Amino acid sequence: TRRWSYISPDVMVVTPPAPLPADLRSYRVGSTGPPPVLAVEVLSQRTFQQGDLTLKPVIYANLGVAEYLLVDTTGDYLPERLQLRTLDGD
């Protein structure tokens, strides 16, 4: 199992090709549907240490997530409280 096999954002927006079942308990890229169009991470000391700024942007880009929004409610981790990263194809 790859280290990031179970990575999940705090919030995500998906546009599946068909309605998802009402009782769906988890969403898996590839088996449940396409990658999220938006992944949101709310930064904290723990998630900052787990790679919200370093590891997760690479993983989400490799999965094809179009936009990655970082939310820093305390101002401790980013110079601005919101940072939007957009997948540019590279």
N, C-alpha and C positions, 0 to 999 in steps of 0.2 A: 504494500500500500504506500502510495506516495504521501509525503508529509502533508501536503495541502489538499488531500482528497476530501477532507471534511470541512474545508474553510467555508465560512458563510459570513455575509455582510450583516450589519445591524438592520438595515432596511434595503430592499431591492425592488425594482420595477421590472416586470417581464411582460412580453407580448407574445404569448404562446399562439401557435397557429389554430388551436381549437380550445374551447373552454376546458379549464382544469376541473377535476372532480371536487365537489364540495368538501369531501373528507380527506383531501390530500394533506398529509402531515409534514412532508418535506419535498423540496424541489431540487432535482439533480439535473445539471446541465447535460444534455445529450440523451438522457433517458426520459425525463419529464418534459423537457422542452429546450428551447434555445437559451443562450446566455442572457442574463439581465441586460436591459438597455441602460440601467442606472444601478450602481451599488453605492451605498452610503455607509460610512464608518464614523461612529462617534468616538473620538479619541479619549483614552484614559491612560493612566500609567501602565496598566496591564496590557491593553491592546497596543499601545505605543511600543512596548517591549516585544510584543508578538509580531511586529512588522507591518502595522497599518501604513507607515510611510515608506517602507523599503520593500518588503516581501510581497505584500498584497497587491500593490499597483502592477507588478510584473505578472503575477498570477492572473489577475483580472484581465490584463491586456492580452495575455496568451489565450484566455478563454473567449475573447472577443467582446468583453463588456465595453460598451461605447463610452460611458461616462462614469467617473469615480469621484464622489463627493466626500470630502473630509470635513468633519465638524469638530471644532475645538471649542467646547463650551467654556473652558477656563482661560484660554489664551496661553497656556503653558507649552504647547507643542508646535504651533504655527505662528508666523508673524501676523497672519490674519485669522479670523475665527472660522471662515469658510474657505475652502479651496476646491475648485472643480478641475479635475484632470480629464481631458478628452482623448480618446484613442485616435491617433492620427494615421494609422496604417503602418507605422514603423515600429 
